[in-house]
Amino acid sequence: MGGWLTGKEKTSGGSYKKKIIGVGGLPVQGANAVTKVTRIKWENQTGLTASTFFVDVNDLLTNSTGCCWLSTNHSGPASFSNAMNNITLSLTDISDFLRKELAVDRYPADEQGGIYRPGSRPIARLGLALEPFAGLDDWIEREQLDALWLHRPWHLQADTLPSDIGVLYHHLPFDETLTIGYCEPLASQLDATSDLEPIGYKQAVTKTGEPLPKRAIGMLLDINGQEFDECLDHVKDLLGNYDRAEAGRQLDVDRIAVVGAMTDELVREAAERGANVYLTGQYRKPAQDAVNETGMAVIAVGHRRSEEWGLRALADLLRTEWPGLAVFVQE
């Protein structure tokens, strides 16, 4: 059971109720019951005092999950600090999960991503960002983050972060799995009515020259028949906007190629396989002849915009796996 948990702080003026954020866990049994919680926040933001805090177990409701242990008879700020650290999710847990979800074994070892900076802090609150940004340390403090995931961590000034904050990163696996390419979450949001068909492949090799598994860089999917403008509006709603759109000779569309590259060969292959819309990140001029000759409609959403959508998709993926994990997205 779980939900909101209300406690009382005794002060010189008497006792009154305050809320704790993120409650859940074990059934309450008796005065010394143990309850699972994630984060503590006072409604009036006065913080904990040296007075005794009592958990009112009668106010434990339902519908939440938590990550750390707190007994009903702790007193003082130090007790809360100790209780907050008993969280079971680790940086390695998240790294192992993303290793599988992003299928990083298809990439050379130096492109697989993973743990960029080790961290010892148990994780209940995770921040996602494309790269380090001005005010990152303030964001960490404001949101009380326990770890970060960065798409491009290269310019991270690690010495400005708390020493126990860990950092995860994935560059190419994120781009190819959760942006424009063979991306199942995106196919779902595009209202695909068919199984996905791969289009275009890349294949890397190990340092010793052994081939790694092939990676599809795009997908073909059917959608319900609609006018091109309706399809364009749907893409705009999903990704926020687009950089360039050409209707070609397509009045009605019912099959989309979503590809993380735009070449003459790929546009022609998409047309041969029945696609009438080519959805990509960047519009590439070398493919213009293929666009003209096939009459293909093209929507180029912009690479940055597709990455921002991917951040939200990554957040959804993590929340689905761990409903008790608080995930914050900085776009």
N, C-alpha and C positions, 0 to 999 in steps of 0.2 A: 504494500500500500504506500501512498505518498501523496504529494500535493503541497499546498501551503502549510507551513508549520508556524504557529504563533508562539512567541516566547515572552517572558516578562523580565525587565531589568529593574532591580530595586534601586531606587535613588533616595536621597534625603527627603524628597517630596512625596514618596510613596512608590507604588509599582504601577506599570501600565504596559499595554501590549504593543509589540513591534513585529514586523514580518521578516522572515528569513526566505531567501530566494532558493529555488531548486531543491525541493524536498522529495524524498521517496525512500523506499527500502523495505525493511523488515516489519512484520506486524508488531504492533505495540502490545506488550504483555507486562503489566505491573509497573511499579514506580521506577525501576531501573532498566526499563526497556532501552534498546539501542535502535536508532533510526538513521537511515542513510540520507545525507544532504550533499549539495554541491557548493553553493556559495552563500555567504551571509551578507546581508545588506540592511542597515537600519533605515526605516522610512524617513526619519528626520535628519539622517546623515550626521548625527552627533558622534557616532563611533562607540565602541565599547568602553566602559569605565571599569574601575577596579571593583565595582560592586558585583554581586553574584547574579548570574543569569540562570533562569530555570526554564526548561522546555515544558510547555503545557501539552501533554500528549492527547488531551481531549480535542485539541484543535487540529490534529493531523487529518488531512483530507485525502483525496485520491487523485490519480492521473498525472504522475510525473516519475522521473527516475533520478537517481543520484549517484554520486561517486565516492563519497568519503563518510567516515563513521563519526558520530557524535552521540555521546550518552546523555541522559536526561539530568545529569547532576555535575556539570562542569562549571567552574567559576573562573572569572577573569579572562582577559584577552589572550593570555598564553595558552589556555585550554583550547580556545577556538583555533589558534594557529596550529597547534599540534593535530587537532582533529581534521583540519582542512587538508593536511598533507597525506592523509591515508587514502589516496585515490589510486585505483588499480590500473588505469589506462596509461601506457607509457609511450614515449616517442617511437620505440621499436614496434609496438603494437600497430601504430598508424603507418609506419614505414612498411611493415610486412603486408598490411592490407592493400596499400597503394601499389606495392610491387606486383601483386597479383592482378588488381583491377586495371592497371595500366600496362600489364604484360611486358614489363621492362626486360625480360629475358630475351626479347627480340633485338635488343640494342647492345652495342659494345659496352664493356664495363664502364668506360668513362662517360657514357651518355645515359646511364640507367637512372641516375638520381638516387635519392634516398636521404640519409641523414647528412646534412651539410655541417651542422654544428651540434655536437652532443649536448643534451640537457638532462639534468637530474630531476626536474620538477614533475611530479605527477600531473597528468593533463585532464582538466575538466573544461577548459576554454581554449579554443584554437583559433588563431587569426590567419586568414588567407589574403595574399596580396601578389600582384604580378612582379613587383620588384621593391627594393627598399625605397622609401620616400621620406621627404621632410616631415618630421613629426612622428616618425615610427615609434620612437621611445615613448612619446606622450600617448599614442594610441594603445600601446601595450599596457601602460599604467591605467589609462581610463577604462579600458575594457577588462582589466585584470587577466590578461592573457597568460597562459602557461607555456605556449609554444607557438611557432610560426611555420607556415608553409609559404615558400616563395617560388615563383616560376623562374625568375632570373635573380639569383642571390649575389651575383658577382661583385656588386659594389656595396655590399652590406658592411657597415662599420660595427663589427661585433662587439667592440669594446664599449659601445654606448648602451648595450643591452644588459639586463640583469644576468649575472653569471650562470644561473641555473635554467635560463630559457633556452630550449632547444630549437633548432631550425631544420625543417625538411625542405627538399626542393625536387622538382622534376621539370625538365625543360622540353626536350623533344618528345618523350612519351606523353606528356600532357598535350602538346600541340597536336599530335597525331591521333589522340584518343578522345579528347574532350573539347576540340574546337571543330573547324571545318575539315572533315575527312570521314573516315569510317567511324562514326560516332553514334552509337545506339540511342543515347538519351536525346540527341538532336533529331534523329529519325522519328522517335516517338512524338516529340513536340511538333514535328512537321506533319503529323497525322498520317504516317505511312500505313498503307493498306496491304502491303506485300512483305515478303521476306526481303532482307537486304542482300544485294549482290555486290561483291567487291569490284572495284575498278581501279587500275593502276597499282603498281607494287614497287616497294623498295626492299632491298635486302643488304644487310651489313655483314661484315665478317669479323671474326675475332682477331686478336693480334697475331695469332699463328696462322691466319688465313682460312680458318674453318667457317663455312657459311652459317649464318644465324637464320632463324625462321623468317619467311617473307612477311612484310607488313603491307596491308592494303592502305592506300592513301586516299581512297574515296569509296563511295557507295552509291548504288542505284536503288531507287525506291519508287513505288507507285503511290499516287495520292488520288483522292477523288477529283474527277474532272472539274476544272474551274477556269475562269478567265485569268490571263497572266496578271492583271492588276490585282486580283484577289490574292493570288499567290504572293505577289510582291508585298502587299499589305501585311500578310501573315508573317513573312520573313522580317519585315520592319518591326512588327509587334514583338517578335521573339528576341531580336538582336538589338533593338533600339533604333536602328537606322541602316542605311547602306551607302556605299561610296558611289556606285554606278550601277545602272540597270538598263538593259536593252531588251526590248520585246522580240526582236528578230522578226520572223514571219509566223510567230506563234500567237494565235488569238486565244486558243484554249490549251491548257496544259494538264497533263495527268501523270507525268513521270519526271523525276528530278535526279540529276547527277550532283552529288555533294562531294567535291574533290578539293583536296588541300594543295592543288597546283593547277595551273592553266597553261596547257601546251596545245599546239596544233594537233598532235596525235591524240591526246586525251579528249579534246572536244569532238573530234571525228569519231572516236570510239564510242563516246556517250551517245552521239546521234545515231550511229549504227545499231546501238542497243536500245533504241526507242526513247531516249530521253529528249524532252523538249525544253527543259530548263537546266542551265548549268550554274550551280551555286558554288561560289568559291570565295577566297579571301581577297586576293589582289587581282585586278584585271591586268592581263599581260598582252601587250601589243603583238608579240609574235604569233598569237593564236587568232588574230583578227581575220585572216583569210578563211580559216576553218569556220569561224562564226558566220561570216558572210555567206559562204558556200552552203552551209548546212541550214541556215536560217535559225540557228539555236538562240533561244532567249538566254541572257546572262544576268546574274545578280552577283555583284562583288560587294561583300559586306564590309571589307576592311579587316586587316589582320588584328589590330588592337581590339576592335569591337568583338571579334570572334573569341579572343582571349578573355574578355570580360564576361561573355556568356559562359565560357568554360569554367571560370571561377565559381559562378553560381551553380553550375552543374556539379562541380567538385564538392561544393558545400552540401548539395542535396545528397550526393553519394555518401558522404561521411555521416550526415544526420540519419540517413536510412540505416546505416550499419550500427551506429551508436546513438540512439535517440536521446540519451542523457548528455551527449557532448554538445556544448554550446559552440557554434561555429560563427565567426564574424568575417565578413567579406569587405575588403577595402579595394574599391575599383578606381 
